[in-house]
């Protein structure tokens, strides 16, 4: 199979599609102003070809911040694309679509992946999707787009999650997640005073969440939203840790990008040697896949900001390119199987 990447920093879709022939699946990553126009243009250019799209930055060896990026698959791919609507209330109402698409592509654990673009309410969307994927051993990689809109097969949706099932007819697929953080000290907190709808943490161990965070890290209130690049929270999930980024200060509370519930046990994380961690991830993938056709990844917006501020983003993309054809999305949250995480990278590797 082959992965195509095309882009236009000025938002010219025809330029981004130049050289694309006989695609079997198309992923669209566009800007807010042109998204709906691009969805319609893409369907006119390749009518009937399965596609999903969202608003967000894309990349291969460079980041396309405000234009349009296209990732497409061809030569030995079986694919289906669709959407689950009403993700904030009843996405399960549309679950039959996913069940039918799984059967249509004859999905299997070894060679099929689900890629999703979500408009919000990620935890609910992922829980629903994974009820179908988990019994079959199918993995999922995806992320959240901007402005509450996604597309599927030429139609724009709000309050929805668009998904694509991709079967590699000539090799394996495997999903990976990269975490560049580790636990800081022995700080452990019981969350309380939470607001599930607003993703707010009111208190940690009975003390106002803002003051607890400030005291441990010795930061001012205005520094909190950038300090989270180095020190997010973590929620222990079995042997794994789900990263929780701070979005903003809300009085004495902290609003996050991921839901926290009363009685959740949280830890404080600190940034590790991210360059070494990236090299380890690349080495692991190369050991697992001596022959790689393509890699599609989702990098968190906060990772993008951290890497950019430290002058590492271009180097990071060059390092990832040694794997072969690498492209992806800068997301507002990352998906790995049934996990909705922040400040992480998830990716799928095609043999």
C-alpha atoms as one frame of an Amber mdcrd trajectory, in Angstrom:
protein
   0.000   0.000   0.000   1.015   3.614  -0.450   0.414   6.778   1.558   0.138
  10.083  -0.299   0.611  13.495   1.308  -0.185  16.745  -0.442  -0.565  20.232
   0.940  -1.078  23.890   0.175  -0.137  26.566   2.677  -2.477  28.985   0.899
  -5.429  26.610   1.087  -5.563  25.633  -2.585  -7.108  22.154  -2.586  -6.229
  21.501  -6.230  -2.589  22.120  -5.372  -2.807  19.723  -2.411  -4.378  17.016
  -4.597  -1.823  17.355  -7.391  -0.344  13.963  -8.231  -2.984  11.921  -6.411
  -4.260   9.028  -8.538  -6.861   6.374  -7.747  -7.157   6.916  -3.971  -9.028
   4.338  -1.934  -9.351   6.574   1.152  -8.761  10.299   1.725  -8.151  12.218
   4.973  -8.721  15.992   4.798  -7.190  18.460   7.289  -8.225  22.014   6.545
  -8.617  25.465   8.067 -11.777  26.859   9.639 -12.527  29.375   6.904 -12.256
  26.937   3.985 -13.235  23.635   5.571 -16.782  23.348   4.237 -15.676  24.498
   0.787 -12.845  21.962   0.768 -15.183  19.135   1.780 -17.414  19.871  -1.217
 -14.455  20.285  -3.592 -12.902  17.031  -2.446 -16.110  15.110  -3.106 -16.372
  16.646  -6.579 -12.745  15.747  -7.326 -13.069  12.134  -6.151 -16.775  11.258
  -6.039 -17.616   8.138  -4.074 -14.127   7.695  -2.582 -14.424   7.203   1.204
 -13.197  10.279   3.070 -13.139  11.905   6.488 -12.009  15.381   7.441 -11.506
  17.854  10.248 -10.183  21.331  10.982  -6.557  21.227  12.032  -2.909  21.522
  11.108  -1.225  18.751   9.142   2.357  17.736   8.443   4.816  15.474   6.719
   8.321  16.937   6.910   6.875  20.412   7.578   3.792  21.668   9.405   0.950
  23.202   7.382  -0.569  25.615   9.882  -3.336  27.448   8.018  -3.767  25.860
   4.617  -4.911  22.371   3.720  -3.350  18.931   3.948  -4.378  15.685   2.290
  -3.407  12.153   3.318  -4.603   9.410   0.980  -4.151   5.647   0.700  -4.029
   3.541  -2.439  -2.580   0.354  -3.952  -3.840  -2.484  -1.805  -6.211  -0.853
   0.663  -9.818  -1.710   1.470 -11.549   1.159   3.275 -14.865   2.467   4.547
 -15.723   5.861   6.039 -18.744   6.976   8.017 -19.898   9.017  10.984 -21.543
   8.550  14.374 -23.772  11.523  15.133 -25.021  13.036  18.386 -21.840  12.110
  20.263 -22.771  14.383  23.170 -25.968  12.438  23.830 -26.603   9.157  21.973
 -23.810   8.059  19.591 -24.806   4.438  20.196 -27.911   5.191  18.133 -25.686
   5.012  15.025 -23.500   2.073  16.021 -24.928  -0.183  13.324 -23.068   1.918
  10.742 -19.739   0.935  12.278 -20.781  -2.696  12.659 -21.705  -2.875   8.988
 -18.491  -1.163   7.888 -16.407  -3.633   9.909 -18.115  -6.460   8.046 -17.802
  -4.676   4.713 -14.009  -4.417   4.884 -13.729  -7.868   6.495 -11.646  -6.322
   9.280  -9.110  -8.351  11.216  -6.795  -7.687  14.146  -3.601  -8.083  12.124
  -4.293  -5.773   9.206  -7.084  -3.295  10.021  -7.052   0.034  11.889  -9.722
   2.612  12.716  -8.739   6.285  12.342 -11.169   8.833  13.760 -11.613  12.611
  13.717 -13.848  13.866  16.521 -15.761  17.136  16.927 -15.850  16.873  20.738
 -17.199  14.726  23.576 -14.337  12.382  22.847 -14.725  10.071  25.834 -18.328
   9.259  24.911 -17.435   8.768  21.250 -14.496   6.474  21.991 -16.410   4.372
  24.503 -19.091   3.799  21.876 -16.697   2.971  19.032 -14.651   0.636  21.186
 -17.662  -1.524  22.022 -17.406  -2.693  18.398 -13.626  -2.689  17.991 -12.517
  -4.314  21.234 -14.157  -7.764  20.787 -12.442  -8.012  17.396  -9.060  -6.830
  18.688  -9.080  -3.797  16.384  -7.060  -0.727  17.361  -7.934   2.943  16.981
  -5.840   6.060  16.441  -7.320   9.527  16.097  -7.786  13.013  17.433  -9.982
  16.028  17.984 -10.381  18.714  15.347 -11.177  22.389  15.845 -14.455  24.334
  15.665 -16.744  21.394  16.437 -16.987  20.128  12.847 -15.943  16.979  11.006
 -16.780  15.540   7.601 -17.478  12.140   6.138 -17.970  11.317   2.462 -18.559
  14.912   1.383 -20.917  15.948   4.191 -20.085  18.241   7.128 -21.342  17.258
  10.591 -21.397  18.870  14.018 -21.524  16.936  17.303 -20.156  13.876  15.553
 -17.172  11.576  15.151 -16.018  10.629  11.664 -14.171   7.347  11.289 -12.326
   5.416   8.619 -11.624   1.703   8.656  -8.461   0.875   6.709  -7.506  -2.675
   5.823  -3.959  -3.210   4.586  -4.316  -6.019   2.066  -0.573  -6.675   1.868
   0.675  -6.484   5.449   0.138  -5.788   9.120  -0.906  -2.661  10.972  -0.153
  -1.661  14.551  -0.989   1.287  16.795   1.493   3.002  19.133   1.287   5.728
  21.779   4.172   7.893  22.968   4.333   9.540  26.410   7.163  12.002  27.063
   6.232  12.509  30.744   6.871  10.610  33.975   5.682  10.981  37.561   7.052
  13.899  39.532   7.978  12.932  43.085   5.337  11.129  45.103   2.507  13.649
  44.610  -0.862  11.901  44.570  -4.236  13.636  44.705  -7.878  12.763  45.144
  -9.958  15.021  42.909 -13.177  16.581  44.171 -15.501  19.440  43.314 -15.307
  18.409  39.684 -17.606  19.556  36.894 -17.886  16.812  34.265 -19.433  19.087
  31.655 -16.737  21.764  31.956 -13.809  19.410  32.712 -13.120  21.332  35.927
 -11.117  20.159  38.961 -12.295  22.063  42.018 -10.030  20.597  44.691  -7.091
  18.253  45.182  -6.897  16.465  48.524  -9.499  18.898  49.805  -7.522  22.033
  48.894  -8.301  24.445  46.013  -6.766  22.928  42.891  -5.197  26.172  41.674
  -3.350  26.793  44.942  -2.129  23.187  45.155  -0.630  23.371  41.646   0.912
  26.793  42.282   2.461  25.807  45.610   4.127  22.640  44.351   5.584  24.246
  41.219   6.102  27.751  42.590   4.326  29.461  39.675   2.033  32.458  39.397
  -1.552  32.131  38.232  -0.638  33.547  34.813   2.052  30.876  34.352  -0.225
  27.884  34.940  -1.456  27.453  31.359   2.098  27.293  29.997   3.517  25.329
  32.940   1.201  22.474  31.920   3.526  21.912  28.921   6.096  20.703  31.464
   3.831  19.552  34.302   0.424  18.165  33.318  -1.611  15.897  35.547  -1.799
  12.165  35.017  -4.584   9.688  35.704  -3.428   6.142  36.375  -5.249   3.618
  34.216  -3.948   0.145  35.058  -0.320   0.050  33.910  -0.815   3.160  31.803
  -1.049   6.878  32.579  -3.497   9.162  30.787  -2.169  12.718  30.518  -4.498
  15.579  31.473  -3.613  19.100  30.285  -4.712  22.272  32.039  -6.761  24.537
  29.785  -7.319  27.571  32.017  -7.792  28.848  35.550 -11.417  29.019  36.683
 -11.492  30.924  39.972  -9.721  28.628  42.427 -10.344  25.662  40.137  -8.504
  24.308  37.091 -10.333  23.639  33.826  -8.739  20.835  31.793  -8.913  19.380
  28.303 -10.059  16.020  29.608 -12.798  15.032  32.035 -11.881  14.363  35.661
 -14.382  12.852  38.092 -14.769  13.085  41.831 -12.533  10.526  43.611 -10.232
  10.094  40.595  -6.644   9.535  41.689  -4.278  11.932  39.941  -0.512  12.317
  39.930   1.690  15.196  38.844   3.883  14.603  35.814   7.088  16.194  34.597
   8.674  16.403  31.182  11.271  13.757  30.417  14.080  13.626  27.864  11.703
  13.867  24.931  14.415  13.608  22.276  15.603  10.296  23.711  12.008   9.068
  24.067  11.283   9.879  20.411  14.415   7.971  19.351  13.284   4.995  21.447
   9.846   5.056  19.810  11.392   5.093  16.342  13.715   2.209  17.225  10.815
   0.186  18.626   8.787   0.688  15.455  11.719  -0.281  13.239  12.265  -3.465
  15.259   8.589  -4.365  14.964   8.355  -3.451  11.275  11.491  -4.051   9.178
   9.407  -3.057   6.133   7.205   0.035   6.530   4.803   1.373   3.925   3.492
   4.351   5.896   2.991   5.987   9.278   0.053   8.237  10.204   0.334  10.057
  13.527  -1.614  12.492  15.696   0.459  14.919  17.740  -1.086  17.065  20.455
  -1.241  20.819  19.924   0.642  21.249  23.205   3.415  18.915  22.005   3.593
  20.997  18.836   3.882  24.179  20.907   6.479  22.657  23.243   8.591  21.310
  20.391   8.302  24.582  18.461   9.274  26.722  21.445  12.323  24.527  21.971
  13.291  24.586  18.279  12.699  20.843  17.918   9.600  20.490  15.723  11.397
  20.427  12.367  14.006  18.043  13.764  11.234  15.822  15.133   9.556  15.553
  11.738  12.897  14.794  10.066  13.555  12.022  12.588  10.116  10.506  12.066
  10.617  10.608   8.296  13.321   7.931   8.571  10.450   5.482   9.070   9.293
   6.186   5.528   6.168   8.030   4.423   5.109   9.840   7.613   2.238  12.325
   7.836  -0.323  13.369  10.386  -2.576  15.763  12.258  -1.961  18.243  15.073
  -4.928  17.448  17.323  -6.675  19.022  20.301  -6.675  15.648  22.019  -5.361
  12.252  21.029  -7.095   8.890  20.796  -5.489   5.528  21.387  -7.930   2.614
  21.431 -10.514   3.701  24.032  -8.267   6.325  25.652  -8.726  10.082  25.247
  -5.410  11.646  26.267  -3.581  14.983  26.098   0.008  16.002  25.298   0.696
  12.637  23.641   1.387  11.157  20.216  -0.528   8.208  18.815   0.214   6.633
  15.466  -0.534   3.724  13.192   2.195   1.910  11.266   1.418   0.075   8.029
   3.678  -2.764   6.894
